[in-house]
Amino acid sequence: IGQVYRELGDTDDAMKYFKAALWAKETKLGKSHLSVAKEYIHIGLLFDSPISPKHVSTQTTANKLVHQTQTNDNSKVCSVKADYEKAIQCYKKALKIRKVQLGSDHLLVES
């Protein structure tokens, strides 16, 4: 769900769902599970390159604007700003998990 919100340009809701997924996976699977690493990557990508409405298709933008008009909530579009330090922190956490789970010479760790 977070990825869909990200594609729509609604970074606040995307972050909410990515963090909820991270919490659920850490709680159920443990903090060193590969699924946890994937959520850190999702969150890192959101900080690394949040999608602004100008990068979303015209139809999607139109649908989003209709929704915003109905809810009177224009603040939700792209309020998560690029924060490269936070992105790097997330990527490093993901890399650490992958190194432990897959080994230093695995393709997902080397690249």
Sequence and secondary structure as in RCSB ss.txt:
>XXXX:A:sequence
IGQVYRELGDTDDAMKYFKAALWAKETKLGKSHLSVAKEYIHIGLLFDSPISPKHVSTQTTANKLVHQTQTNDNS
KVCSVKADYEKAIQCYKKALKIRKVQLGSDHLLVES
>XXXX:A:secstr
 HHHHHHHT HHHHHHHHHHHHHHHHHHH TT HHHHHHHHHHHHHHHS   GGGS HHHHHHHHHHHHHHT GG
GTT S   HHHHHHHHHHHHHHHHHHH TTSHHHH 
